[in-house]
Amino acid sequence: MIHVKLPGDALDAPREFEALAESAGADVVESVRHRRDLPDPRSFIGSGKVAEVARLVAEYRIGLVLVDQPLSAVQERNLERDLGCRVLDRTGLILDIFAQRARSFEGRLQVELAQLKHIASRLVRGWSHLERQKGGIGLRGPGEKQLELDRRMIGGRIRQIERRLCKVRRAREEGRKSRRRRQLPVVVLVGYTNAGKTTLFNRLTGSDRLAQDRLFATLDTSWRRVALPGGTGAVLADTVGFISRLPHDLVAAFRSTLEEVADADLLLHVIDAGAEERDHQIEQVDAVLAEIGADDVPTLRVYNKADLCSRGVGAVRSGADGVLDGVRVSAVTGQGVDDLLAVVAEYLGPERIRRRVRLSPAQGRLRAQLFRAGNVLAEHCVDGGTMELDVELPVHELERLHVREGLAREEVADLAALQQRSIQSGAR
């Protein structure tokens, strides 16, 4: 393993890279740390370090060298030639782990799509018998280079996968509409990989999903209904974990899955309370949420693995105003889980409110959202085509319309208060 730290890197985390390697099934023989001001254009690590690593490769008969940085196709080829063994960068390693772990049809398609896009960006000529058309008997080629044939075949497979994923995406959208029709709020577990999301999912829902102490043990999204205090319920989703420098091809390929995160009513950001790099992991998760358009979804922080810390469990409040900062739990022992469910139930509570919403003629999308989200009691037109809708809907649905659909708060009035004022005015 070659861990290279550049000046702009926010975190020096060789242990995480070693955990990635072990999660992929590699047997780590030797680890080399290296600092550089700039990557070497030929080999990324420079000729001196290449010579040092080559000696280690020969001494230990190493068959694979992992580099904790993204390499260009030229750098990867040059390193393989100099070291005499296979070389894999951070992106390739993560893609390999995903390829091992994907179980569902959609997950396998998403991983293959990411792999093909990664391969397409680093194609080099493998042989020359199809290099180009030549003259003479027996030397007339097909008119295409091998590189062009590879690109064409990969491009065709990418288009085929994207068409299949489009069908899966439509089925996923129908499932989302079905949940909305049943008016079940959606809660999604997000967080850094190996923070304990699947263990917490099993604890909350009583399921038995495979939970392991390794990076990216869970790739495929699962849904279960969870009972909340007060007799209410919600749909809970367990999702793939995030990691620093998550390959963009993977984020793009898993976008249809991650749409569920952006469409949730509440995110439970599961955090490893005892991790030394906890703050950095929180920043990385927030960055990925912003990238997929989920940074404005209401989020509750859940500090997991509290049994390994000395701070206790339960709701955590900060500041003089007692603002809720999160909930400390232990998914393994179940400590603090009741407090977590109570906080979630309080946010998603069954309370339905009545509001009068004033919309301009250009806000047809918001009007459709209101009909979809709640029970429209009355609708009438006022001056200039402006519409007023009297609606009854859950509190969290109204908050979603404010945050996700841009419904201005000044456009919403308390229907009961308006009716009371109307009665008082009529009495006078």
MARGUBA-103156 format. One record per residue (C-alpha): x, y, z. Coordinates in steps of 0.02 Angstrom, whole numbers, padded with zeros to 5 digits, always signed. Example, Ala and Ser with C-alpha at 12.3 -4.5 7.8 and 13.67 -1.06 7.14 Angstrom:
<recs>
+00615-00225+00390/+00684-00053+00357/
</recs>
This chain:
<recs>
+00000+00000+00000/+00063+00173-00046/-00020+00312+00053/+00019+00479-00030/-00023+00641+00061/-00035+00800-00042/-00042+00976+00033/-00227+00997-00005/-00282+00835+00077/-00395+00869+00227/-00353+00708+00317/-00207+00589+00328/-00298+00424+00350/-00190+00271+00309/-00294+00164+00427/-00450+00196+00323/-00359+00148+00163/-00294-00011+00246/-00473-00051+00300/-00529-00027+00120/-00395-00147+00060/-00441-00279+00189/-00626-00255+00149/-00585-00297-00033/-00499-00457+00024/-00318-00400+00006/-00181-00463+00121/-00080-00307+00166/+00105-00353+00168/+00189-00182+00174/+00132-00002+00192/+00228+00149+00128/+00190+00330+00171/+00242+00469+00054/+00220+00658+00052/+00225+00761-00107/+00198+00943-00149/+00140+00896-00325/+00103+00729-00409/+00236+00668-00528/+00158+00672-00703/+00238+00506-00752/+00212+00397-00598/+00126+00510-00468/+00249+00457-00332/+00416+00501-00416/+00563+00395-00476/+00646+00379-00304/+00490+00309-00221/+00459+00197-00372/+00631+00119-00347/+00597+00093-00161/+00429+00010-00193/+00504-00097-00332/+00628-00168-00206/+00487-00211-00086/+00386-00291-00226/+00533-00402-00271/+00577-00443-00091/+00401-00493-00035/+00342-00557-00206/+00197-00435-00201/+00063-00459-00333/-00037-00298-00309/+00009-00119-00264/-00129-00003-00203/-00111+00187-00214/-00220+00296-00103/-00246+00428-00237/-00333+00432-00406/-00209+00390-00545/-00219+00434-00728/-00215+00293-00855/-00036+00339-00902/+00024+00344-00721/-00057+00175-00685/+00022+00096-00841/+00194+00168-00803/+00189+00105-00623/+00139-00069-00679/+00283-00070-00802/+00410-00008-00673/+00351-00119-00529/+00314-00276-00627/+00145-00306-00544/-00033-00246-00550/-00070-00070-00486/-00240-00009-00425/-00286+00166-00369/-00414+00218-00237/-00556+00233-00363/-00523+00061-00436/-00515-00016-00261/-00684+00057-00209/-00762+00000-00374/-00695-00176-00342/-00773-00179-00168/-00940-00122-00238/-00931-00256-00373/-00905-00390-00239/-01047-00331-00126/-01189-00283-00245/-01327-00413-00232/-01484-00338-00307/-01514-00325-00495/-01513-00135-00485/-01356-00132-00378/-01260-00242-00499/-01312-00133-00645/-01260+00025-00553/-01089-00045-00510/-01060-00109-00687/-01106+00063-00756/-00980+00147-00642/-00846+00020-00688/-00874+00042-00874/-00865+00231-00862/-00704+00214-00763/-00630+00092-00890/-00682+00200-01037/-00579+00344-00967/-00419+00239-00961/-00421+00132-01119/-00251+00102-01197/-00206-00001-01351/-00186-00183-01304/-00126-00254-01469/-00096-00194-01646/-00169-00328-01759/-00325-00219-01779/-00227-00058-01776/-00279+00010-01945/-00319-00035-02124/-00165-00082-02227/-00133-00128-02408/-00087-00298-02475/-00160-00472-02469/-00204-00525-02292/-00165-00354-02221/-00331-00267-02247/-00397-00227-02072/-00576-00185-02024/-00539+00001-02034/-00545+00025-01845/-00412+00026-01713/-00432-00096-01569/-00452+00055-01456/-00599+00115-01560/-00680-00057-01555/-00662-00063-01366/-00738+00109-01347/-00883+00066-01461/-00922-00096-01367/-00910-00010-01198/-01019+00134-01259/-01151+00012-01318/-01153-00080-01152/-01165+00085-01056/-01317+00137-01158/-01397-00034-01129/-01372-00022-00940/-01438+00155-00935/-01598+00099-01024/-01621-00042-00897/-01589+00076-00751/-01718+00195-00824/-01849+00056-00809/-01795+00018-00631/-01805+00204-00591/-01985+00211-00652/-02030+00062-00541/-01945+00147-00394/-02046+00305-00428/-02207+00204-00424/-02156+00134-00255/-02123+00309-00194/-02297+00366-00251/-02375+00216-00165/-02294+00263+00000/-02355+00441-00020/-02532+00382-00053/-02527+00285+00111/-02461+00445+00190/-02318+00353+00272/-02172+00469+00313/-02003+00410+00249/-01850+00407+00362/-01680+00367+00283/-01521+00314+00372/-01366+00399+00301/-01188+00411+00363/-01006+00366+00339/-00969+00187+00295/-00955+00070+00446/-01043+00193+00562/-01169+00059+00611/-01318+00103+00501/-01368-00077+00462/-01353-00130+00645/-01465+00016+00694/-01585-00028+00552/-01599-00206+00618/-01624-00142+00796/-01764-00022+00745/-01858-00137+00625/-01822-00311+00695/-01744-00369+00530/-01588-00472+00508/-01489-00386+00371/-01306-00436+00364/-01207-00313+00471/-01018-00330+00473/-00875-00229+00546/-00801-00182+00378/-00817-00042+00252/-00962-00050+00128/-01042-00205+00201/-01209-00137+00140/-01239-00078-00039/-01420-00119-00079/-01558-00011-00007/-01685-00099+00105/-01856-00037+00165/-01949-00088+00322/-02093-00016+00421/-02046+00044+00595/-02170+00070+00738/-02160+00237+00826/-02226+00287+00999/-02408+00338+00996/-02462+00202+00876/-02394+00287+00721/-02270+00218+00597/-02146+00264+00463/-02047+00183+00324/-01861+00165+00366/-01728+00144+00231/-01550+00082+00251/-01431+00151+00118/-01252+00134+00059/-01121+00220+00165/-01017+00367+00107/-00829+00390+00112/-00706+00530+00080/-00663+00552-00103/-00806+00440-00158/-00785+00414-00347/-00898+00528-00448/-00942+00384-00565/-01014+00290-00416/-01114+00440-00356/-01183+00461-00532/-01222+00275-00552/-01310+00265-00383/-01406+00427-00412/-01572+00337-00437/-01548+00251-00268/-01490+00410-00184/-01645+00500-00248/-01733+00413-00104/-01621+00511+00014/-01665+00678-00066/-01851+00634-00060/-01854+00583+00124/-01954+00670+00260/-01813+00649+00385/-01631+00593+00376/-01549+00504+00521/-01364+00545+00503/-01281+00398+00593/-01110+00448+00664/-00976+00339+00742/-00963+00430+00909/-00793+00356+00949/-00707+00385+00781/-00551+00492+00790/-00594+00572+00622/-00777+00600+00671/-00784+00784+00620/-00704+00747+00452/-00826+00604+00421/-00973+00719+00460/-00905+00846+00334/-00887+00712+00200/-01066+00650+00224/-01132+00828+00217/-01034+00856+00056/-01110+00702-00028/-01284+00752+00031/-01258+00922-00050/-01198+00839-00210/-01358+00736-00226/-01472+00881-00180/-01518+00818-00005/-01432+00952+00099/-01597+01040+00135/-01688+00885+00199/-01718+00894+00388/-01581+00794+00474/-01560+00721+00648/-01387+00667+00703/-01378+00496+00786/-01214+00467+00882/-01197+00279+00875/-01081+00160+00971/-01113+00255+01132/-01074+00094+01228/-00891+00122+01180/-00891+00300+01248/-00915+00372+01422/-01043+00507+01379/-01200+00405+01406/-01353+00392+01294/-01512+00490+01258/-01557+00656+01179/-01417+00784+01169/-01463+00966+01185/-01345+01113+01161/-01350+01299+01198/-01452+01399+01320/-01610+01376+01216/-01596+01186+01229/-01592+01154+01042/-01586+00968+01001/-01414+00925+00931/-01441+00738+00914/-01470+00573+01003/-01336+00457+01074/-01376+00272+01053/-01296+00101+01048/-01367-00003+00907/-01283-00159+00978/-01354-00150+01155/-01513-00052+01114/-01472+00089+01236/-01548+00256+01187/-01653+00181+01047/-01817+00223+01137/-01761+00404+01151/-01721+00404+00966/-01893+00336+00920/-01976+00466+01032/-01882+00608+00946/-01926+00540+00773/-02109+00519+00824/-02112+00697+00889/-02050+00763+00723/-02160+00651+00615/-02306+00652+00737/-02482+00616+00676/-02539+00792+00710/-02626+00863+00557/-02645+01049+00536/-02761+01157+00432/-02689+01299+00331/-02744+01420+00196/-02614+01430+00059/-02609+01575-00063/-02533+01534-00233/-02501+01637-00389/-02552+01573-00562/-02370+01523-00595/-02365+01405-00446/-02457+01261-00527/-02324+01137-00470/-02351+01186-00288/-02539+01168-00310/-02515+00990-00374/-02399+00953-00227/-02530+01013-00104/-02662+00900-00181/-02539+00755-00172/-02479+00788+00005/-02641+00825+00097/-02828+00838+00095/-02885+00995+00002/-03042+01054+00092/-03084+01199-00022/-03013+01296-00168/-03067+01464-00236/-02998+01597-00351/-02966+01775-00293/-02896+01931-00377/-02791+01912-00535/-02801+01723-00545/-02725+01696-00373/-02784+01535-00293/-02822+01503-00110/-02823+01323-00050/-02886+01266+00120/-02786+01108+00158/-02766+00983+00298/-02598+00894+00302/-02466+00825+00421/-02341+00947+00497/-02192+00863+00415/-02275+00873+00243/-02299+01061+00262/-02119+01079+00316/-02065+00979+00164/-02160+01098+00049/-02074+01246+00131/-01901+01170+00115/-01909+01064-00043/-02039+01152-00151/-02003+01332-00109/-02170+01371-00027/-02148+01542+00054/-02202+01546+00236/-02292+01712+00211/-02407+01624+00087/-02474+01509+00225/-02600+01562+00357/-02680+01467+00502/-02852+01418+00439/-02929+01405+00613/-02870+01581+00656/-02942+01650+00494/-03109+01566+00527/-03113+01633+00705/-03080+01809+00644/-03217+01790+00514/-03341+01736+00649/-03294+01883+00759/-03311+02004+00613/-03484+01936+00571/-03539+01955+00752/-03491+02138+00752/
</recs>
